[in-house]
Amino acid sequence: MLDWLADNLALIMFVSMFFFIFIGYPVAYIMGGLALVFAVFGAWLGTFNLIGLSDIVLRMWGGVANDPVLASIPMFIFMGAILERSGSAKDMLDATEVLLKWCPGALAVSVMVMGTILAAPIGVVGAAVITLSVIALPQMLAAGYDKRLAIGTIASAGTLGILIPPAIMLVVMAEMLSTSAGNLFLAAIMPGFLLSGLYLVYIVLVAIFRPGAAPKLPPGYGPQTRRAFWYALWRGLFPMTALLVIVLGSIFAGWATPTESGAVGVLGSMFIAALNRRMTFKMMNEAIYSSCRANGLVFLIFLGATGFSYVFRVLGGDDLMISTLTHFGIDTKWEMLTFIMVLIFLLGFPFEWIEICLIVLPVFGPILLKYDFSDHIGSNAALMTWFGTLVAVNLQTAFMTPPFGATLFYMKGTAPPGVTMNDVFSAMYPFVALQVLGLMLCIYFPGISLWLPRLAGFVE
């Protein structure tokens, strides 16, 4: 009996996490608590050395507190809080609604368009999701939108930040695949817009066939005269467009790194608030308070998830996931590609994207190079660029699949009290299905990924 427990401790830990989450306990406490309990239990069974608990502290520091990517999150949260408290982001959302009010589900469509635009300058999933959540989620819920549709719309729009360049994940993948980051940047643009388009189609169809989930805007909504219409567009779109140009321009001009651009965004948002005569001590106090609260919630969950992930892996969690698939026979190139894509998708349930890249790319990248895909993609020289894009699209699911998708924690950390973890989980499933559909389209039509690199002459 004890031998069976020792061999299956990772599986029991995984199932226990699901059980406690679904009965409503706080996520951060579940993950941190289970990490401690199963570490002690594993030590009793001889499968975990308690000295390894000190490694969790180091991982919390090096993987969370000292991570330059995560270090940008507080600034982007602060930027989103200023834009939300000063009403600047709402002005942009209102202006987008004015342009799209004829469209079914206009508010959700506007959020998706706004999220696609914000994906490029922000470039960090956590920052994009939190910014959109702070700005749009209360308004969508107040407008009568179904909680799951509102949460899924914001989460899916925010995850585009890892696919639409500049994206840090693409740089890491290019290094692991020994290919050009510029190639991956160009190759990822069209798949990013493809996913955004699929999300928009889904939102519109939901609004048409389930109007109660996405209420129409009232007929008299928005400006009623041409002068008021253009003023609303100018007030809502011009300042935010200028902010995006400043954030992106600071990166391309070399004035700031993508991480430092968060601070540039804070300065720009404060300037916009001042232009709109909304820069007050009361507004800043409210923005600082909400930023601190959101940061505390998000990073507390991160710390708990870090402890859980470490103990789970030491107890054999990664072996559990990989061994589940390795017994299948792999003979052809398409079986190998399918195996890798399924493996990445399943690893997205318990692991972060960086861990998936470390597990999969160094092992399967060289193996895939042994196969000839020139009959499908035109030239095998473009194989790693195409493959890297497929992995990037697939890793979108790693951010949104329960139970460890980082987007789930971002949403829960910033959502109003009435939104439960079950709501967040159930909101992800249709959008994850759309991500899988987008992945299949990119596999079947490689030109989606390779058109821009070939147009630029980077690949054959």
C-alpha positions in Angstrom: 0.0 0.0 0.0 2.8 2.4 0.9 4.7 1.6 -2.2 1.6 2.4 -4.3 1.2 5.7 -2.5 4.8 6.6 -3.1 4.5 5.8 -6.8 1.2 7.7 -7.3 1.8 10.7 -4.9 1.9 13.2 -7.7 -1.4 12.0 -9.2 -3.0 12.2 -5.7 -1.7 15.7 -5.3 -3.1 16.7 -8.7 -6.5 15.3 -7.9 -6.5 16.8 -4.5 -5.9 20.3 -5.9 -8.9 19.9 -8.2 -11.1 18.8 -5.3 -10.2 21.7 -3.0 -10.5 24.3 -5.7 -13.9 23.1 -6.8 -15.3 23.2 -3.2 -14.3 26.9 -3.1 -11.1 27.3 -1.0 -8.8 30.2 -1.9 -6.4 29.2 -4.7 -3.2 30.5 -3.2 -3.8 28.8 0.1 -4.7 25.5 -1.6 -1.6 25.4 -3.6 0.8 26.5 -0.9 -0.9 24.2 1.6 -0.9 21.2 -0.6 2.7 21.8 -1.4 3.6 21.7 2.3 1.4 18.7 3.1 2.6 16.6 0.2 6.2 17.6 0.8 5.9 16.2 4.4 4.0 13.2 3.2 6.6 12.6 0.5 9.4 12.8 3.1 7.6 10.2 5.2 7.4 7.9 2.2 11.0 8.6 1.2 10.2 10.3 -2.1 10.9 13.9 -1.1 13.8 15.5 0.8 12.5 18.2 3.2 15.7 20.2 2.5 14.1 20.8 -0.9 11.6 23.2 0.7 14.4 25.7 0.8 14.5 25.5 -3.0 10.9 26.7 -3.1 12.0 30.0 -1.4 14.7 30.4 -4.0 12.3 29.7 -6.8 9.9 32.2 -5.3 12.6 34.8 -5.4 14.3 34.0 -8.7 11.1 32.8 -10.5 8.6 35.4 -9.2 10.0 38.3 -7.2 13.2 38.7 -9.2 11.8 37.8 -12.6 12.2 40.8 -14.9 9.1 39.9 -16.8 6.9 39.7 -13.7 8.6 42.8 -12.4 6.8 44.7 -15.1 3.4 43.6 -13.8 3.1 46.2 -11.0 3.8 49.0 -13.4 1.3 47.8 -15.9 -1.2 47.2 -13.1 -0.6 50.8 -11.9 -1.0 52.1 -15.5 -4.3 50.2 -15.9 -5.5 51.5 -12.5 -4.7 55.1 -13.5 -6.4 54.7 -16.9 -9.4 53.1 -15.1 -9.7 55.6 -12.2 -9.2 58.6 -14.4 -11.8 57.4 -16.9 -9.3 57.4 -19.8 -9.6 53.7 -20.6 -13.4 53.9 -20.4 -13.2 56.8 -22.9 -11.4 54.5 -25.3 -13.8 51.7 -24.7 -16.7 54.0 -25.2 -15.2 55.4 -28.4 -14.7 51.8 -29.7 -18.3 51.0 -28.8 -19.5 54.1 -30.7 -17.7 52.7 -33.8 -19.0 49.2 -33.3 -22.4 49.7 -31.7 -24.1 48.3 -34.8 -22.4 44.9 -34.1 -24.0 42.2 -31.9 -22.2 42.0 -28.6 -20.7 45.4 -29.2 -19.2 45.8 -25.7 -17.4 42.4 -25.9 -16.3 43.0 -29.4 -14.9 46.4 -28.4 -13.0 44.7 -25.5 -11.5 42.2 -27.9 -10.5 44.9 -30.4 -9.0 46.9 -27.5 -7.2 43.8 -26.2 -5.7 43.1 -29.6 -4.4 46.6 -29.8 -3.0 46.6 -26.3 -1.3 43.2 -26.9 1.6 44.7 -28.9 2.7 47.5 -26.6 2.2 45.5 -23.3 3.5 42.2 -24.5 3.1 40.5 -21.1 0.1 38.3 -20.5 -0.3 39.1 -16.9 -0.2 42.9 -17.5 -2.6 42.7 -20.5 -5.2 40.5 -18.7 -5.0 42.6 -15.5 -5.3 45.9 -17.4 -8.3 44.7 -19.4 -9.9 43.2 -16.3 -9.6 46.3 -14.3 -10.9 48.4 -17.2 -13.6 46.3 -18.7 -14.9 43.5 -16.5 -16.9 45.7 -14.1 -18.5 47.5 -17.0 -19.4 44.2 -18.8 -20.9 42.7 -15.7 -22.9 45.9 -15.0 -24.2 45.8 -18.6 -25.7 42.4 -17.9 -23.1 40.2 -19.7 -22.9 36.6 -18.8 -20.0 36.2 -16.4 -18.3 33.4 -18.3 -18.5 35.3 -21.6 -17.1 38.4 -20.0 -14.2 36.6 -18.3 -13.4 34.5 -21.3 -13.3 37.5 -23.6 -10.9 39.4 -21.4 -8.7 36.4 -20.7 -8.4 35.4 -24.4 -7.7 39.0 -25.5 -5.0 39.3 -22.8 -3.2 36.1 -23.8 -2.6 37.5 -27.3 0.2 39.4 -25.7 2.5 36.4 -26.0 1.8 35.9 -29.7 1.7 39.4 -31.2 5.2 40.8 -31.1 7.1 42.0 -29.3 6.6 38.9 -27.1 9.2 37.6 -24.6 8.1 34.0 -25.1 9.1 34.1 -28.8 12.6 35.3 -27.9 13.0 32.4 -25.5 11.7 29.9 -28.0 13.9 31.2 -30.8 16.9 30.6 -28.5 15.8 27.0 -27.8 15.1 26.2 -31.4 18.3 27.9 -32.7 16.3 30.1 -35.1 15.9 33.8 -35.6 13.7 35.8 -33.2 12.9 38.1 -36.1 11.5 35.2 -38.1 9.3 34.1 -35.2 8.1 37.7 -34.7 7.0 37.9 -38.3 5.6 34.4 -38.3 3.5 35.0 -35.2 1.7 38.1 -36.4 -0.9 36.4 -38.7 -1.7 33.6 -36.2 -2.2 36.3 -33.6 -4.7 38.1 -35.7 -6.3 34.7 -36.7 -7.0 33.9 -33.1 -8.4 37.4 -32.5 -10.7 36.9 -35.5 -11.9 33.5 -34.2 -12.7 35.1 -30.8 -14.6 37.9 -32.5 -16.7 35.4 -34.6 -17.5 33.4 -31.5 -18.6 36.5 -29.5 -20.8 37.7 -32.3 -22.4 34.3 -32.7 -23.1 34.1 -29.0 -24.6 37.6 -29.1 -26.9 36.5 -32.0 -28.0 33.2 -30.7 -27.9 34.0 -26.9 -28.8 37.7 -26.7 -29.3 37.4 -23.0 -25.6 36.6 -22.6 -24.5 39.7 -24.5 -27.2 42.4 -24.4 -27.5 44.9 -27.2 -26.7 48.5 -26.7 -29.7 50.8 -26.4 -30.8 52.5 -29.7 -30.0 55.9 -28.3 -26.6 54.9 -27.0 -23.7 57.2 -27.8 -23.6 60.6 -29.5 -26.5 61.6 -31.7 -24.9 64.3 -33.7 -21.9 64.2 -36.1 -20.0 66.8 -34.0 -20.5 64.7 -30.8 -19.5 61.6 -32.7 -16.2 62.9 -33.8 -15.5 64.5 -30.4 -16.1 61.1 -28.7 -13.7 59.5 -31.1 -11.1 62.2 -30.6 -11.4 62.1 -26.8 -11.4 58.4 -26.6 -9.1 57.1 -29.2 -6.5 59.8 -29.7 -4.9 59.9 -26.2 -4.8 56.1 -25.9 -3.4 55.8 -29.4 -0.7 58.3 -28.4 0.0 56.3 -25.3 0.4 53.1 -27.4 2.8 54.9 -29.7 4.8 56.2 -26.7 5.1 52.7 -25.1 6.0 51.0 -28.4 8.2 53.9 -29.5 10.2 53.8 -26.3 11.0 50.2 -27.1 11.9 50.6 -30.8 13.9 53.8 -30.1 15.9 52.0 -27.5 14.9 54.3 -24.7 13.3 51.5 -22.6 13.2 47.7 -22.5 9.9 46.0 -22.8 9.9 45.6 -19.0 10.8 49.3 -18.5 8.1 50.3 -20.9 5.6 49.7 -18.1 7.0 52.7 -16.3 6.8 54.7 -19.5 3.2 53.7 -19.7 2.5 54.9 -16.2 4.0 58.3 -17.0 2.0 58.5 -20.2 -1.3 57.5 -18.4 -0.6 60.2 -15.8 -0.1 62.7 -18.6 -3.4 61.7 -20.3 -5.2 62.1 -16.9 -3.7 65.5 -16.5 -4.8 66.5 -20.0 -8.3 65.4 -19.2 -8.1 67.4 -15.9 -8.6 64.3 -13.9 -5.2 64.1 -12.2 -6.2 64.6 -8.6 -4.8 63.3 -5.3 -8.0 61.4 -4.7 -7.7 59.6 -8.1 -4.1 58.8 -7.5 -4.8 57.5 -4.0 -7.5 55.2 -5.3 -5.2 54.0 -8.2 -2.4 53.3 -5.8 -4.7 51.4 -3.4 -6.3 49.3 -6.1 -2.8 48.6 -7.6 -1.4 47.4 -4.3 -4.4 45.2 -3.6 -4.3 43.6 -7.1 -0.5 43.1 -6.9 -0.9 41.4 -3.5 -3.6 39.0 -4.7 -1.8 38.1 -7.9 1.6 37.5 -6.4 0.2 35.6 -3.4 -1.3 33.2 -5.9 2.0 33.1 -7.8 3.9 32.2 -4.7 1.5 29.4 -3.9 1.6 28.1 -7.4 5.4 28.1 -7.4 5.5 25.9 -4.3 2.9 23.5 -5.7 4.7 23.2 -9.1 8.0 22.5 -7.5 6.7 19.7 -5.1 4.6 18.3 -7.9 7.6 18.0 -10.2 9.9 16.5 -7.5 7.2 13.9 -6.8 7.3 12.9 -10.5 4.6 15.1 -12.0 6.5 15.7 -15.3 7.3 12.0 -15.6 3.6 11.3 -15.0 2.5 13.6 -17.8 5.2 12.4 -20.3 4.9 8.7 -19.6 1.1 8.9 -20.2 1.9 9.5 -23.9 5.3 7.8 -24.5 3.9 4.3 -24.7 2.1 5.3 -28.0 4.1 4.2 -31.1 5.4 7.0 -33.3 6.4 6.2 -36.9 5.6 9.0 -39.3 6.4 12.8 -39.3 2.7 13.6 -38.8 2.4 11.2 -35.9 5.5 12.9 -34.3 4.1 16.4 -34.9 0.7 15.3 -33.5 2.4 13.7 -30.5 4.3 16.9 -29.7 1.2 19.1 -30.1 -0.9 16.9 -27.8 2.0 16.7 -25.3 2.3 20.5 -25.2 -1.5 20.8 -24.8 -1.6 18.3 -21.9 1.5 19.8 -20.2 -0.4 23.1 -20.3 -2.7 21.9 -17.6 -0.1 21.7 -14.8 2.9 23.7 -16.1 3.9 27.2 -17.1 5.0 28.0 -20.6 8.7 28.3 -19.7 8.6 24.8 -18.1 6.9 23.3 -21.1 9.5 24.9 -23.4 12.3 23.4 -21.3 10.7 20.0 -21.3 9.6 19.8 -24.9 11.7 21.9 -27.2 15.3 20.7 -26.4 14.1 17.1 -26.7 11.7 17.1 -29.7 13.1 20.0 -31.8 16.1 18.1 -33.0 14.0 14.9 -33.5 11.5 16.9 -35.7 14.4 18.2 -37.8 15.0 14.6 -39.0 11.7 14.6 -40.8 11.1 16.2 -44.2 8.1 18.5 -44.3 9.1 20.3 -47.5 6.1 18.7 -49.4 3.8 20.6 -47.0 5.6 23.9 -46.1 7.6 24.3 -49.3 11.1 24.2 -47.9 12.4 22.4 -44.9 14.5 25.4 -44.1 11.4 27.0 -42.7 10.6 24.0 -40.5 11.8 25.5 -37.2 10.0 28.9 -37.9 6.8 27.1 -38.6 7.2 24.7 -35.7 8.0 27.5 -33.3 4.8 29.3 -34.4 2.7 26.2 -33.8 4.2 25.8 -30.3 3.5 29.5 -29.6 -0.1 29.1 -30.6 -0.4 25.9 -28.6 1.1 27.6 -25.6 -1.8 30.0 -25.6 -3.7 27.1 -24.1 -1.1 26.8 -21.3 -2.2 30.2 -20.1 -5.9 29.4 -20.0 -6.3 25.7 -19.3 -7.3 24.8 -15.7 -5.9 24.4 -13.1 -2.5 26.2 -13.5 -3.1 28.5 -16.4 -1.5 31.8 -15.3 -4.4 33.8 -16.8 -6.8 32.0 -14.4 -4.9 33.5 -11.5 -4.7 37.0 -13.0 -8.5 37.0 -13.6 -9.3 35.7 -10.1 -6.9 38.1 -8.5 -8.6 41.2 -10.1 -12.2 40.0 -10.5 -15.0 41.3 -8.3 -16.0 39.3 -5.2 -19.0 37.7 -7.0 -16.7 35.9 -9.5 -15.7 32.4 -8.2 -12.9 30.2 -9.4 -15.5 27.9 -11.0 -16.7 30.8 -13.1 -13.2 31.5 -14.2 -12.6 27.8 -15.1 -15.8 27.4 -17.0 -15.2 30.6 -18.9 -12.0 29.3 -20.5 -13.3 26.2 -22.2 -14.9 27.7 -25.4 -11.9 30.0 -25.9 -9.4 27.1 -25.4 -11.4 25.2 -28.1 -11.0 28.2 -30.4 -7.3 28.2 -29.7 -7.1 24.5 -30.7 -9.0 25.3 -33.9 -6.5 28.1 -34.7 -3.7 25.7 -34.1 -5.2 23.2 -36.5 -5.6 25.9 -39.2 -2.0 26.9 -38.8 -0.9 23.3 -39.2 -3.1 22.7 -42.2 -2.4 26.0 -43.9 1.3 26.8 -43.1 1.1 29.9 -45.2 -0.7 31.6 -42.3 2.6 31.5 -40.4 5.1 31.7 -43.2 3.6 34.3 -45.5 5.1 37.3 -43.8 8.7 35.8 -43.3 8.7 34.8 -46.9 7.5 38.2 -48.0 10.4 39.7 -46.1 12.8 37.3 -47.6 13.8 35.7 -44.3 12.8 32.1 -45.2 12.5 30.3 -48.5 
